[in-house]
Amino acid sequence: MLTCVRRSPKGVAMKIVNEELQLIIQNNHSFGLELGCGPSASASHGHLYRLDIGDFQGVDIVADLNSPLDLIPTGIVSYVYSRHTLEHIHNLIGLMEELHRILEAGGTMRIIVPHFSNNYGYWDPTHVRQFGIGSMYYFSESHHQPKRKVPSFYSSARFRVTKISVGFYREDWLERLLAPVLERLINRSWSAQLFYERRITSLFRASEFEFILQK
């Protein structure tokens, strides 16, 4: 039988509360996973099983993402979706290693996080980090990185970054007018994204990133 409770160092017990998911894991079938779904779990992204530190209605796995995800077997997850969650994680390197472990070969992650120029990102006292276009390359081999290399010796997790998109605010008429133009120009290449972050960020603040990573 599957052991369905594991306690993290912070005292949050990891629990698989969905019996259907328990059977999927027992039978070694793959599944998709959403991280940090929050209280709006019923409106989650697609048909994914949902993980959150809070035992909200609709959550399938209760777990602290700063701790090992021991109840999820190695290589069983086909797809991971995370929207505005990783900026809350203290142990990001440990989490990336756990996600690499539980993903099947060729498995994909779609990660959405605030851009470092997002002024709202500084409002939230639970945010512990910011992200730039090079952040996920710290988990990628050097020969899979663009010209501007970053060290990848901090972690054994290895992903290939297949897509990076910068997104802009659409809160007023001017932003709704400019955002599609800026996104089209800036996301056409890594060089354009790098030029934006180095030269233009102070003029036009971005809202978020979307990273697509493949194990």
C-alpha positions, 0 to 999 in steps of 0.5 A: 500500500502507498504511504500517504503522509510524509512530514516536511522539516517545517511541519507540513505533512505531505499527503496524497488526499485524492484516492484516484491519484493514489491508484494512479501512483500505485499502478505506476501510471503517468500524470500531469501536476500543477504546483501552487494552485491555491484556493482556486484549485477548482479552476486549475489549468487543464486536467492536472492533479493539483499540489499546494501547501494549503489543504484547500478544496480541490487540492489533490496533494498537500505538500511543502515545495521547499521539502522533498516530494517523497510520495511522488515516485521517480519518473512518473510525472509527464507534465508540470505547470506552475503559475506564480509559485516559484517566487515563493520558494526558498529552496528553489534549487532543491525543488528543481532537482525534485521536479527533475526527478519526478519528471519522465524522460522528455517530460515538460514543464511550463513555468510562469513567474514575475519578471524582475521589473514587475513592481507588483512583485515587490508588494508581496512579502512572501516573495523571496526572489526575482527572475530574469531571462537567464534564470532557468539556464542555471539548470541547463548544460553549457552547450544548450545555453545561449551566447551569454553563459551562466554556471550550471554547477549549483545543481545536478538537475538538467533541463533544456530551455525550449522557450522563453516569453516575456509578457507585459501589463494590460491594465490600461488602454496604453498598455493594451496598445503597447503590450502586443507590439513589445512582446512581438519585438522582444520575444523574436530572439534571445538577443532581443530579450537580452537587449530589452533587459539591459537597456529598456526595462526601466522604460517599459516594465514587464509583467511576467515570464513563461519558461518551457523546459524539457527534461 
